[in-house]
Amino acid sequence: MRDGDKYRFNLQFSANTEDAEKVGELLEKLGKRKSAFVVTAIVDYLHNHPDFRIDHPADTPRRIYKAEIEEMIRTIIDEKIAGGLISSDKKNDSAADLTDEVDSDVMTLLGNVQLFE
């Protein structure tokens, strides 16, 4: 809300992620310097994301966490196993054994992705 030559806003968000907690802690530590920091951060964000459109906030990129990717991969693999699209060379392997083997392969794959380090 504009108030003369100033803008005044209240900001509240859930501290339900590691990122939200980091931001909350930082804003608390900034004290009266919050406003200058927020302006600088938003200007920098807009400069680095020229396609950002205020009328489509859902298009704003968000960080995807390793656990989310692992869950997506496991869901896809479980669906493929259940549908018979992934099978084992070993005739006696159960779906659970195959899932454990795939989980191990997924963890190895994700461990090799430097994006998460």
N, C-alpha and C positions, 0 to 999 in steps of 0.2 A: 504494500500500500504506500503510495506516495504521500509524504507529509512535508509540504513546502519544498525545500531543496534536498530532502533526504528520502530514502525509502526505509520502511520499517516492516520487518517480517518476523514471525515466530516460526521456529523450525522444530519439528519433533519426528523421530523415527525410532523404530524398534531396534533394539540391540540384539537381534537374533542371528547375526552372522559375525564372523571374525572381522570382516571389512567394516561393518557398521560399528562394532565396538572400537576399532582403531580410529575411525572417523570421530566418534563421540568423544573418545579420550583426547584426541588432538584438539577438537573444538573447545573442550573444557580447559585445556592447558593454554590455549591462545587468549583466553579472557577477552579483553576489550579489542584485541587485534583480529578477532574473528572476521569482521566485516571486510577488511582489506584482503584477508586470505581468501575468503569466499569469492570476492570479485575477481581476484587474480586467477583462481582455480577455474572458474566458469569461463573467463575469457580465454584461457589456455585450452580448455576442453573444446570450446566452439571453434577456435583456430585449428585444432587438430581433427575436428569432426565437422567439416563444412557441410556435410549432408544432413546434419541434425535439423529436425523440423519440430518446432514447438507444438504443432497441431497433431503430431503423431508420437507422443511420448513412449508408446509401446515399442517403437522402432529403435529406441535408445539401446545401444549395445550394453549387455551386462556380462559380468565375469562368469564363466562356467568353471565350476570346481571339479577337481579330479574325481571326487566321489560321485558326482552327477554323471560324468562320462563313464565311469566304471559301471554304474547302475544301468545306463543306457545300453552299454555293450552286453552286459549280462542278460538284460531283457531280450535283446535281439537274439542272442545265442540260445537262450532258453526256448524262445519261440521257434527257432530253426530246429532245435533238437526235438521238441514236441511234435513238430510237423514232419519229422523224418528227413529234413533237408540237410542235416548234419548227422553223419553216422561214424562210428568207429570201425577201424579195420579188425578189431578184436570182436568176435561174435559174442563173447560172454560179458562184455562191458554193459553195465546198467546205465541208464540215463544219468543217475547221480554220480557214478564214476566218471562219465564223460564230462559232466558239468564241472566236477572238481578239476579235471585235467584242463578244461577250457579256462576256468578261473585262474589257474596257475599261469597259463599262456597269456591271459589278459594282464595279469600283474606284471609279467615279464615285459610285455609290450609297453605298458604304461611306465614302467621303470626306465625304459630306454628313451622315453620322450622327454627331452630337455625342457620343454615348456613348463613342466611341473616341478622343476628343481629350483 
